[in-house]
């Protein structure tokens, strides 16, 4: 998008206790093998969803097209 997303003030993933425990177990396992687990997406605050939807409606804002969706028209992203 090219802007900080509303609602994402800290690099934190909010999960249920069960999900966090399961991810920790997997993380410990792959770390022992020399790998790291990276979470790309988790709970998304409503403010972030609203921000994404407002950005999607602004079809002229394609600042990050070359980097994130070079072969797609913005109209097909959602």
PyMOL Python script that loads the backbone (N, CA, C, O; Angstrom):
from pymol import cmd

cmd.read_pdbstr("""\
ATOM      1  N   UNK A   1       0.820  -1.199   0.000  1.00  0.00           N
ATOM      2  CA  UNK A   1       0.000   0.000   0.000  1.00  0.00           C
ATOM      3  C   UNK A   1       0.859   1.255   0.000  1.00  0.00           C
ATOM      4  O   UNK A   1       0.488   2.259  -0.609  1.00  0.00           O
ATOM      5  N   UNK A   2       1.977   1.210   0.662  1.00  0.00           N
ATOM      6  CA  UNK A   2       2.837   2.380   0.720  1.00  0.00           C
ATOM      7  C   UNK A   2       2.669   3.219   1.967  1.00  0.00           C
ATOM      8  O   UNK A   2       3.354   4.230   2.122  1.00  0.00           O
ATOM      9  N   UNK A   3       1.771   2.827   2.867  1.00  0.00           N
ATOM     10  CA  UNK A   3       1.526   3.543   4.116  1.00  0.00           C
ATOM     11  C   UNK A   3       1.479   2.539   5.265  1.00  0.00           C
ATOM     12  O   UNK A   3       1.258   1.348   5.046  1.00  0.00           O
ATOM     13  N   UNK A   4       1.687   3.025   6.491  1.00  0.00           N
ATOM     14  CA  UNK A   4       1.486   2.179   7.661  1.00  0.00           C
ATOM     15  C   UNK A   4      -0.009   1.881   7.768  1.00  0.00           C
ATOM     16  O   UNK A   4      -0.842   2.772   7.606  1.00  0.00           O
ATOM     17  N   UNK A   5      -0.332   0.640   8.039  1.00  0.00           N
ATOM     18  CA  UNK A   5      -1.729   0.215   8.099  1.00  0.00           C
ATOM     19  C   UNK A   5      -2.321   0.565   9.469  1.00  0.00           C
ATOM     20  O   UNK A   5      -1.719   0.292  10.507  1.00  0.00           O
ATOM     21  N   UNK A   6      -3.507   1.170   9.449  1.00  0.00           N
ATOM     22  CA  UNK A   6      -4.199   1.502  10.697  1.00  0.00           C
ATOM     23  C   UNK A   6      -4.402   0.238  11.531  1.00  0.00           C
ATOM     24  O   UNK A   6      -4.786  -0.803  11.000  1.00  0.00           O
ATOM     25  N   UNK A   7      -4.148   0.328  12.819  1.00  0.00           N
ATOM     26  CA  UNK A   7      -4.368  -0.790  13.724  1.00  0.00           C
ATOM     27  C   UNK A   7      -3.143  -1.658  13.943  1.00  0.00           C
ATOM     28  O   UNK A   7      -3.141  -2.510  14.831  1.00  0.00           O
ATOM     29  N   UNK A   8      -2.086  -1.453  13.133  1.00  0.00           N
ATOM     30  CA  UNK A   8      -0.856  -2.241  13.280  1.00  0.00           C
ATOM     31  C   UNK A   8       0.220  -1.376  13.933  1.00  0.00           C
ATOM     32  O   UNK A   8       1.173  -0.954  13.280  1.00  0.00           O
ATOM     33  N   UNK A   9       0.054  -1.118  15.230  1.00  0.00           N
ATOM     34  CA  UNK A   9       1.012  -0.255  15.920  1.00  0.00           C
ATOM     35  C   UNK A   9       2.288  -0.997  16.323  1.00  0.00           C
ATOM     36  O   UNK A   9       3.346  -0.381  16.447  1.00  0.00           O
ATOM     37  N   UNK A  10       2.198  -2.299  16.526  1.00  0.00           N
ATOM     38  CA  UNK A  10       3.348  -3.088  16.986  1.00  0.00           C
ATOM     39  C   UNK A  10       3.432  -4.377  16.164  1.00  0.00           C
ATOM     40  O   UNK A  10       2.414  -4.878  15.686  1.00  0.00           O
ATOM     41  N   UNK A  11       4.632  -4.908  16.002  1.00  0.00           N
ATOM     42  CA  UNK A  11       4.781  -6.177  15.262  1.00  0.00           C
ATOM     43  C   UNK A  11       4.413  -7.371  16.137  1.00  0.00           C
ATOM     44  O   UNK A  11       5.279  -8.133  16.565  1.00  0.00           O
ATOM     45  N   UNK A  12       3.118  -7.519  16.396  1.00  0.00           N
ATOM     46  CA  UNK A  12       2.626  -8.551  17.303  1.00  0.00           C
ATOM     47  C   UNK A  12       1.518  -9.337  16.608  1.00  0.00           C
ATOM     48  O   UNK A  12       0.663  -8.754  15.940  1.00  0.00           O
ATOM     49  N   UNK A  13       1.533 -10.640  16.762  1.00  0.00           N
ATOM     50  CA  UNK A  13       0.455 -11.485  16.258  1.00  0.00           C
ATOM     51  C   UNK A  13      -0.387 -11.928  17.439  1.00  0.00           C
ATOM     52  O   UNK A  13       0.133 -12.509  18.391  1.00  0.00           O
ATOM     53  N   UNK A  14      -1.676 -11.661  17.386  1.00  0.00           N
ATOM     54  CA  UNK A  14      -2.579 -12.071  18.448  1.00  0.00           C
ATOM     55  C   UNK A  14      -3.179 -13.421  18.085  1.00  0.00           C
ATOM     56  O   UNK A  14      -3.773 -13.581  17.019  1.00  0.00           O
ATOM     57  N   UNK A  15      -3.019 -14.390  18.979  1.00  0.00           N
ATOM     58  CA  UNK A  15      -3.479 -15.752  18.736  1.00  0.00           C
ATOM     59  C   UNK A  15      -4.179 -16.298  19.963  1.00  0.00           C
ATOM     60  O   UNK A  15      -4.033 -15.767  21.064  1.00  0.00           O
ATOM     61  N   UNK A  16      -4.940 -17.360  19.767  1.00  0.00           N
ATOM     62  CA  UNK A  16      -5.464 -18.069  20.928  1.00  0.00           C
ATOM     63  C   UNK A  16      -4.287 -18.758  21.622  1.00  0.00           C
ATOM     64  O   UNK A  16      -3.226 -18.937  21.025  1.00  0.00           O
ATOM     65  N   UNK A  17      -4.479 -19.138  22.867  1.00  0.00           N
ATOM     66  CA  UNK A  17      -3.428 -19.829  23.605  1.00  0.00           C
ATOM     67  C   UNK A  17      -3.046 -21.133  22.901  1.00  0.00           C
ATOM     68  O   UNK A  17      -1.867 -21.474  22.799  1.00  0.00           O
ATOM     69  N   UNK A  18      -4.051 -21.847  22.421  1.00  0.00           N
ATOM     70  CA  UNK A  18      -3.800 -23.124  21.741  1.00  0.00           C
ATOM     71  C   UNK A  18      -2.977 -22.919  20.472  1.00  0.00           C
ATOM     72  O   UNK A  18      -2.041 -23.674  20.211  1.00  0.00           O
ATOM     73  N   UNK A  19      -3.318 -21.915  19.693  1.00  0.00           N
ATOM     74  CA  UNK A  19      -2.572 -21.639  18.458  1.00  0.00           C
ATOM     75  C   UNK A  19      -1.138 -21.221  18.775  1.00  0.00           C
ATOM     76  O   UNK A  19      -0.202 -21.653  18.103  1.00  0.00           O
ATOM     77  N   UNK A  20      -0.963 -20.380  19.798  1.00  0.00           N
ATOM     78  CA  UNK A  20       0.377 -19.945  20.186  1.00  0.00           C
ATOM     79  C   UNK A  20       1.228 -21.126  20.643  1.00  0.00           C
ATOM     80  O   UNK A  20       2.403 -21.225  20.290  1.00  0.00           O
ATOM     81  N   UNK A  21       0.634 -22.018  21.426  1.00  0.00           N
ATOM     82  CA  UNK A  21       1.375 -23.191  21.901  1.00  0.00           C
ATOM     83  C   UNK A  21       1.761 -24.108  20.742  1.00  0.00           C
ATOM     84  O   UNK A  21       2.871 -24.639  20.718  1.00  0.00           O
ATOM     85  N   UNK A  22       0.857 -24.296  19.787  1.00  0.00           N
ATOM     86  CA  UNK A  22       1.151 -25.144  18.626  1.00  0.00           C
ATOM     87  C   UNK A  22       2.258 -24.530  17.774  1.00  0.00           C
ATOM     88  O   UNK A  22       3.159 -25.237  17.324  1.00  0.00           O
ATOM     89  N   UNK A  23       2.194 -23.217  17.551  1.00  0.00           N
ATOM     90  CA  UNK A  23       3.245 -22.557  16.770  1.00  0.00           C
ATOM     91  C   UNK A  23       4.587 -22.589  17.489  1.00  0.00           C
ATOM     92  O   UNK A  23       5.629 -22.721  16.846  1.00  0.00           O
ATOM     93  N   UNK A  24       4.577 -22.470  18.804  1.00  0.00           N
ATOM     94  CA  UNK A  24       5.826 -22.554  19.576  1.00  0.00           C
ATOM     95  C   UNK A  24       6.452 -23.934  19.414  1.00  0.00           C
ATOM     96  O   UNK A  24       7.666 -24.046  19.243  1.00  0.00           O
ATOM     97  N   UNK A  25       5.634 -24.986  19.467  1.00  0.00           N
ATOM     98  CA  UNK A  25       6.150 -26.349  19.308  1.00  0.00           C
ATOM     99  C   UNK A  25       6.779 -26.526  17.920  1.00  0.00           C
ATOM    100  O   UNK A  25       7.863 -27.096  17.792  1.00  0.00           O
ATOM    101  N   UNK A  26       6.103 -26.041  16.903  1.00  0.00           N
ATOM    102  CA  UNK A  26       6.646 -26.136  15.542  1.00  0.00           C
ATOM    103  C   UNK A  26       7.922 -25.309  15.436  1.00  0.00           C
ATOM    104  O   UNK A  26       8.912 -25.755  14.856  1.00  0.00           O
ATOM    105  N   UNK A  27       7.895 -24.110  15.994  1.00  0.00           N
ATOM    106  CA  UNK A  27       9.069 -23.239  15.957  1.00  0.00           C
ATOM    107  C   UNK A  27      10.272 -23.896  16.624  1.00  0.00           C
ATOM    108  O   UNK A  27      11.382 -23.853  16.094  1.00  0.00           O
ATOM    109  N   UNK A  28      10.050 -24.500  17.783  1.00  0.00           N
ATOM    110  CA  UNK A  28      11.142 -25.185  18.481  1.00  0.00           C
ATOM    111  C   UNK A  28      11.695 -26.330  17.640  1.00  0.00           C
ATOM    112  O   UNK A  28      12.904 -26.556  17.605  1.00  0.00           O
ATOM    113  N   UNK A  29      10.804 -27.049  16.964  1.00  0.00           N
ATOM    114  CA  UNK A  29      11.215 -28.184  16.142  1.00  0.00           C
ATOM    115  C   UNK A  29      12.052 -27.727  14.947  1.00  0.00           C
ATOM    116  O   UNK A  29      13.124 -28.276  14.695  1.00  0.00           O
ATOM    117  N   UNK A  30      11.573 -26.737  14.219  1.00  0.00           N
ATOM    118  CA  UNK A  30      12.316 -26.304  13.028  1.00  0.00           C
ATOM    119  C   UNK A  30      13.586 -25.545  13.397  1.00  0.00           C
ATOM    120  O   UNK A  30      14.564 -25.571  12.650  1.00  0.00           O
ATOM    121  N   UNK A  31      13.575 -24.866  14.552  1.00  0.00           N
ATOM    122  CA  UNK A  31      14.789 -24.168  14.998  1.00  0.00           C
ATOM    123  C   UNK A  31      15.916 -25.172  15.251  1.00  0.00           C
ATOM    124  O   UNK A  31      17.079 -24.899  14.955  1.00  0.00           O
ATOM    125  N   UNK A  32      15.563 -26.319  15.794  1.00  0.00           N
ATOM    126  CA  UNK A  32      16.553 -27.367  16.036  1.00  0.00           C
ATOM    127  C   UNK A  32      17.146 -27.878  14.722  1.00  0.00           C
ATOM    128  O   UNK A  32      18.237 -28.448  14.706  1.00  0.00           O
ATOM    129  N   UNK A  33      16.429 -27.672  13.632  1.00  0.00           N
ATOM    130  CA  UNK A  33      16.902 -28.091  12.310  1.00  0.00           C
ATOM    131  C   UNK A  33      17.602 -26.956  11.561  1.00  0.00           C
ATOM    132  O   UNK A  33      18.020 -27.120  10.414  1.00  0.00           O
ATOM    133  N   UNK A  34      17.725 -25.805  12.223  1.00  0.00           N
ATOM    134  CA  UNK A  34      18.407 -24.664  11.605  1.00  0.00           C
ATOM    135  C   UNK A  34      17.503 -23.711  10.850  1.00  0.00           C
ATOM    136  O   UNK A  34      17.982 -22.867  10.093  1.00  0.00           O
ATOM    137  N   UNK A  35      16.193 -23.838  11.048  1.00  0.00           N
ATOM    138  CA  UNK A  35      15.232 -22.970  10.367  1.00  0.00           C
ATOM    139  C   UNK A  35      14.541 -22.061  11.376  1.00  0.00           C
ATOM    140  O   UNK A  35      14.664 -22.243  12.587  1.00  0.00           O
ATOM    141  N   UNK A  36      13.812 -21.079  10.851  1.00  0.00           N
ATOM    142  CA  UNK A  36      13.020 -20.186  11.701  1.00  0.00           C
ATOM    143  C   UNK A  36      11.599 -20.149  11.172  1.00  0.00           C
ATOM    144  O   UNK A  36      11.380 -20.279   9.968  1.00  0.00           O
ATOM    145  N   UNK A  37      10.649 -19.975  12.044  1.00  0.00           N
ATOM    146  CA  UNK A  37       9.244 -19.855  11.677  1.00  0.00           C
ATOM    147  C   UNK A  37       8.897 -18.370  11.649  1.00  0.00           C
ATOM    148  O   UNK A  37       9.190 -17.640  12.596  1.00  0.00           O
ATOM    149  N   UNK A  38       8.277 -17.931  10.570  1.00  0.00           N
ATOM    150  CA  UNK A  38       7.881 -16.531  10.451  1.00  0.00           C
ATOM    151  C   UNK A  38       6.388 -16.476  10.170  1.00  0.00           C
ATOM    152  O   UNK A  38       5.902 -17.131   9.248  1.00  0.00           O
ATOM    153  N   UNK A  39       5.665 -15.702  10.955  1.00  0.00           N
ATOM    154  CA  UNK A  39       4.219 -15.548  10.785  1.00  0.00           C
ATOM    155  C   UNK A  39       3.976 -14.313   9.927  1.00  0.00           C
ATOM    156  O   UNK A  39       4.389 -13.209  10.281  1.00  0.00           O
ATOM    157  N   UNK A  40       3.313 -14.506   8.815  1.00  0.00           N
ATOM    158  CA  UNK A  40       3.029 -13.388   7.914  1.00  0.00           C
ATOM    159  C   UNK A  40       1.666 -12.765   8.162  1.00  0.00           C
ATOM    160  O   UNK A  40       1.451 -11.599   7.831  1.00  0.00           O
ATOM    161  N   UNK A  41       0.763 -13.507   8.726  1.00  0.00           N
ATOM    162  CA  UNK A  41      -0.581 -12.971   8.906  1.00  0.00           C
ATOM    163  C   UNK A  41      -1.213 -13.621  10.128  1.00  0.00           C
ATOM    164  O   UNK A  41      -1.017 -14.811  10.377  1.00  0.00           O
ATOM    165  N   UNK A  42      -1.961 -12.852  10.877  1.00  0.00           N
ATOM    166  CA  UNK A  42      -2.648 -13.345  12.067  1.00  0.00           C
ATOM    167  C   UNK A  42      -3.924 -12.512  12.226  1.00  0.00           C
ATOM    168  O   UNK A  42      -4.489 -12.048  11.236  1.00  0.00           O
ATOM    169  N   UNK A  43      -4.368 -12.328  13.442  1.00  0.00           N
ATOM    170  CA  UNK A  43      -5.549 -11.505  13.710  1.00  0.00           C
ATOM    171  C   UNK A  43      -5.394 -10.141  13.054  1.00  0.00           C
ATOM    172  O   UNK A  43      -4.339  -9.516  13.166  1.00  0.00           O
ATOM    173  N   UNK A  44      -6.415  -9.683  12.385  1.00  0.00           N
ATOM    174  CA  UNK A  44      -6.370  -8.383  11.726  1.00  0.00           C
ATOM    175  C   UNK A  44      -7.418  -7.472  12.352  1.00  0.00           C
ATOM    176  O   UNK A  44      -8.609  -7.778  12.289  1.00  0.00           O
ATOM    177  N   UNK A  45      -7.001  -6.355  12.956  1.00  0.00           N
ATOM    178  CA  UNK A  45      -7.967  -5.427  13.560  1.00  0.00           C
ATOM    179  C   UNK A  45      -8.932  -4.853  12.508  1.00  0.00           C
ATOM    180  O   UNK A  45      -8.567  -4.707  11.341  1.00  0.00           O
ATOM    181  N   UNK A  46     -10.139  -4.535  12.921  1.00  0.00           N
ATOM    182  CA  UNK A  46     -11.120  -3.963  11.992  1.00  0.00           C
ATOM    183  C   UNK A  46     -10.586  -2.689  11.345  1.00  0.00           C
ATOM    184  O   UNK A  46     -10.858  -2.430  10.172  1.00  0.00           O
ATOM    185  N   UNK A  47      -9.833  -1.895  12.094  1.00  0.00           N
ATOM    186  CA  UNK A  47      -9.267  -0.667  11.512  1.00  0.00           C
ATOM    187  C   UNK A  47      -8.385  -0.990  10.313  1.00  0.00           C
ATOM    188  O   UNK A  47      -8.367  -0.239   9.337  1.00  0.00           O
ATOM    189  N   UNK A  48      -7.655  -2.094  10.377  1.00  0.00           N
ATOM    190  CA  UNK A  48      -6.804  -2.498   9.264  1.00  0.00           C
ATOM    191  C   UNK A  48      -7.653  -2.928   8.065  1.00  0.00           C
ATOM    192  O   UNK A  48      -7.355  -2.562   6.928  1.00  0.00           O
ATOM    193  N   UNK A  49      -8.703  -3.702   8.319  1.00  0.00           N
ATOM    194  CA  UNK A  49      -9.587  -4.135   7.235  1.00  0.00           C
ATOM    195  C   UNK A  49     -10.189  -2.919   6.542  1.00  0.00           C
ATOM    196  O   UNK A  49     -10.232  -2.860   5.313  1.00  0.00           O
ATOM    197  N   UNK A  50     -10.648  -1.958   7.319  1.00  0.00           N
ATOM    198  CA  UNK A  50     -11.220  -0.732   6.759  1.00  0.00           C
ATOM    199  C   UNK A  50     -10.174   0.015   5.933  1.00  0.00           C
ATOM    200  O   UNK A  50     -10.476   0.513   4.849  1.00  0.00           O
ATOM    201  N   UNK A  51      -8.959   0.092   6.439  1.00  0.00           N
ATOM    202  CA  UNK A  51      -7.873   0.759   5.719  1.00  0.00           C
ATOM    203  C   UNK A  51      -7.627   0.065   4.371  1.00  0.00           C
ATOM    204  O   UNK A  51      -7.513   0.733   3.343  1.00  0.00           O
ATOM    205  N   UNK A  52      -7.544  -1.270   4.373  1.00  0.00           N
ATOM    206  CA  UNK A  52      -7.348  -2.020   3.134  1.00  0.00           C
ATOM    207  C   UNK A  52      -8.481  -1.755   2.141  1.00  0.00           C
ATOM    208  O   UNK A  52      -8.239  -1.532   0.955  1.00  0.00           O
ATOM    209  N   UNK A  53      -9.707  -1.781   2.633  1.00  0.00           N
ATOM    210  CA  UNK A  53     -10.850  -1.588   1.744  1.00  0.00           C
ATOM    211  C   UNK A  53     -10.875  -0.175   1.160  1.00  0.00           C
ATOM    212  O   UNK A  53     -11.197   0.006  -0.014  1.00  0.00           O
ATOM    213  N   UNK A  54     -10.538   0.812   1.966  1.00  0.00           N
ATOM    214  CA  UNK A  54     -10.480   2.185   1.449  1.00  0.00           C
ATOM    215  C   UNK A  54      -9.374   2.318   0.403  1.00  0.00           C
ATOM    216  O   UNK A  54      -9.556   3.002  -0.605  1.00  0.00           O
ATOM    217  N   UNK A  55      -8.232   1.672   0.633  1.00  0.00           N
ATOM    218  CA  UNK A  55      -7.138   1.690  -0.332  1.00  0.00           C
ATOM    219  C   UNK A  55      -7.575   1.017  -1.637  1.00  0.00           C
ATOM    220  O   UNK A  55      -7.256   1.495  -2.725  1.00  0.00           O
ATOM    221  N   UNK A  56      -8.300  -0.085  -1.519  1.00  0.00           N
ATOM    222  CA  UNK A  56      -8.741  -0.815  -2.705  1.00  0.00           C
ATOM    223  C   UNK A  56      -9.665   0.026  -3.581  1.00  0.00           C
ATOM    224  O   UNK A  56      -9.633  -0.084  -4.806  1.00  0.00           O
ATOM    225  N   UNK A  57     -10.480   0.858  -2.959  1.00  0.00           N
ATOM    226  CA  UNK A  57     -11.402   1.715  -3.711  1.00  0.00           C
ATOM    227  C   UNK A  57     -10.676   2.826  -4.461  1.00  0.00           C
ATOM    228  O   UNK A  57     -11.192   3.348  -5.449  1.00  0.00           O
ATOM    229  N   UNK A  58      -9.496   3.185  -4.004  1.00  0.00           N
ATOM    230  CA  UNK A  58      -8.710   4.254  -4.626  1.00  0.00           C
ATOM    231  C   UNK A  58      -7.843   3.639  -5.727  1.00  0.00           C
ATOM    232  O   UNK A  58      -6.662   3.365  -5.516  1.00  0.00           O
ATOM    233  N   UNK A  59      -8.438   3.427  -6.897  1.00  0.00           N
ATOM    234  CA  UNK A  59      -7.755   2.688  -7.964  1.00  0.00           C
ATOM    235  C   UNK A  59      -6.519   3.400  -8.515  1.00  0.00           C
ATOM    236  O   UNK A  59      -5.674   2.762  -9.143  1.00  0.00           O
ATOM    237  N   UNK A  60      -6.403   4.679  -8.296  1.00  0.00           N
ATOM    238  CA  UNK A  60      -5.233   5.405  -8.809  1.00  0.00           C
ATOM    239  C   UNK A  60      -4.001   5.247  -7.913  1.00  0.00           C
ATOM    240  O   UNK A  60      -2.892   5.582  -8.329  1.00  0.00           O
ATOM    241  N   UNK A  61      -4.183   4.740  -6.690  1.00  0.00           N
ATOM    242  CA  UNK A  61      -3.048   4.555  -5.777  1.00  0.00           C
ATOM    243  C   UNK A  61      -2.403   3.192  -6.049  1.00  0.00           C
ATOM    244  O   UNK A  61      -2.836   2.162  -5.531  1.00  0.00           O
ATOM    245  N   UNK A  62      -1.371   3.220  -6.866  1.00  0.00           N
ATOM    246  CA  UNK A  62      -0.661   1.982  -7.233  1.00  0.00           C
ATOM    247  C   UNK A  62       0.829   2.105  -6.906  1.00  0.00           C
ATOM    248  O   UNK A  62       1.672   1.564  -7.621  1.00  0.00           O
ATOM    249  N   UNK A  63       1.147   2.812  -5.834  1.00  0.00           N
ATOM    250  CA  UNK A  63       2.554   3.044  -5.470  1.00  0.00           C
ATOM    251  C   UNK A  63       3.347   1.764  -5.295  1.00  0.00           C
ATOM    252  O   UNK A  63       4.534   1.732  -5.622  1.00  0.00           O
ATOM    253  N   UNK A  64       2.736   0.722  -4.794  1.00  0.00           N
ATOM    254  CA  UNK A  64       3.473  -0.516  -4.510  1.00  0.00           C
ATOM    255  C   UNK A  64       3.220  -1.616  -5.543  1.00  0.00           C
ATOM    256  O   UNK A  64       3.596  -2.769  -5.329  1.00  0.00           O
ATOM    257  N   UNK A  65       2.591  -1.266  -6.648  1.00  0.00           N
ATOM    258  CA  UNK A  65       2.253  -2.251  -7.679  1.00  0.00           C
ATOM    259  C   UNK A  65       3.490  -2.990  -8.177  1.00  0.00           C
ATOM    260  O   UNK A  65       3.488  -4.220  -8.234  1.00  0.00           O
ATOM    261  N   UNK A  66       4.535  -2.270  -8.533  1.00  0.00           N
ATOM    262  CA  UNK A  66       5.723  -2.909  -9.107  1.00  0.00           C
ATOM    263  C   UNK A  66       6.330  -3.936  -8.158  1.00  0.00           C
ATOM    264  O   UNK A  66       6.856  -4.959  -8.596  1.00  0.00           O
ATOM    265  N   UNK A  67       6.259  -3.664  -6.872  1.00  0.00           N
ATOM    266  CA  UNK A  67       6.872  -4.552  -5.880  1.00  0.00           C
ATOM    267  C   UNK A  67       5.975  -5.721  -5.487  1.00  0.00           C
ATOM    268  O   UNK A  67       6.443  -6.857  -5.405  1.00  0.00           O
ATOM    269  N   UNK A  68       4.682  -5.458  -5.243  1.00  0.00           N
ATOM    270  CA  UNK A  68       3.795  -6.477  -4.685  1.00  0.00           C
ATOM    271  C   UNK A  68       2.875  -7.172  -5.696  1.00  0.00           C
ATOM    272  O   UNK A  68       2.554  -8.347  -5.516  1.00  0.00           O
ATOM    273  N   UNK A  69       2.453  -6.486  -6.734  1.00  0.00           N
ATOM    274  CA  UNK A  69       1.531  -7.116  -7.691  1.00  0.00           C
ATOM    275  C   UNK A  69       1.814  -6.617  -9.112  1.00  0.00           C
ATOM    276  O   UNK A  69       0.928  -6.056  -9.757  1.00  0.00           O
ATOM    277  N   UNK A  70       3.046  -6.818  -9.603  1.00  0.00           N
ATOM    278  CA  UNK A  70       3.458  -6.249 -10.890  1.00  0.00           C
ATOM    279  C   UNK A  70       2.670  -6.759 -12.095  1.00  0.00           C
ATOM    280  O   UNK A  70       2.537  -6.037 -13.083  1.00  0.00           O
ATOM    281  N   UNK A  71       2.155  -7.956 -12.038  1.00  0.00           N
ATOM    282  CA  UNK A  71       1.476  -8.540 -13.197  1.00  0.00           C
ATOM    283  C   UNK A  71      -0.037  -8.541 -13.076  1.00  0.00           C
ATOM    284  O   UNK A  71      -0.733  -9.177 -13.868  1.00  0.00           O
ATOM    285  N   UNK A  72      -0.547  -7.819 -12.071  1.00  0.00           N
ATOM    286  CA  UNK A  72      -1.996  -7.780 -11.855  1.00  0.00           C
ATOM    287  C   UNK A  72      -2.505  -6.359 -11.862  1.00  0.00           C
ATOM    288  O   UNK A  72      -1.800  -5.426 -11.478  1.00  0.00           O
ATOM    289  N   UNK A  73      -3.747  -6.205 -12.305  1.00  0.00           N
ATOM    290  CA  UNK A  73      -4.417  -4.933 -12.168  1.00  0.00           C
ATOM    291  C   UNK A  73      -4.960  -4.849 -10.742  1.00  0.00           C
ATOM    292  O   UNK A  73      -5.429  -5.847 -10.194  1.00  0.00           O
ATOM    293  N   UNK A  74      -4.899  -3.684 -10.153  1.00  0.00           N
ATOM    294  CA  UNK A  74      -5.347  -3.530  -8.769  1.00  0.00           C
ATOM    295  C   UNK A  74      -6.802  -3.975  -8.590  1.00  0.00           C
ATOM    296  O   UNK A  74      -7.183  -4.428  -7.511  1.00  0.00           O
ATOM    297  N   UNK A  75      -7.591  -3.851  -9.617  1.00  0.00           N
ATOM    298  CA  UNK A  75      -9.014  -4.197  -9.509  1.00  0.00           C
ATOM    299  C   UNK A  75      -9.262  -5.677  -9.220  1.00  0.00           C
ATOM    300  O   UNK A  75     -10.367  -6.032  -8.809  1.00  0.00           O
ATOM    301  N   UNK A  76      -8.271  -6.554  -9.421  1.00  0.00           N
ATOM    302  CA  UNK A  76      -8.468  -7.983  -9.187  1.00  0.00           C
ATOM    303  C   UNK A  76      -7.830  -8.465  -7.882  1.00  0.00           C
ATOM    304  O   UNK A  76      -7.804  -9.666  -7.616  1.00  0.00           O
ATOM    305  N   UNK A  77      -7.325  -7.554  -7.081  1.00  0.00           N
ATOM    306  CA  UNK A  77      -6.658  -7.952  -5.837  1.00  0.00           C
ATOM    307  C   UNK A  77      -7.633  -8.407  -4.762  1.00  0.00           C
ATOM    308  O   UNK A  77      -7.247  -9.190  -3.894  1.00  0.00           O
ATOM    309  N   UNK A  78      -8.863  -7.954  -4.784  1.00  0.00           N
ATOM    310  CA  UNK A  78      -9.835  -8.307  -3.748  1.00  0.00           C
ATOM    311  C   UNK A  78     -11.000  -9.049  -4.365  1.00  0.00           C
ATOM    312  O   UNK A  78     -11.930  -9.436  -3.657  1.00  0.00           O
TER     313      UNK A  78
END
""", "prot")
cmd.dss("prot")
cmd.show_as("cartoon", "prot")
cmd.util.cbc("prot")
cmd.orient("prot")
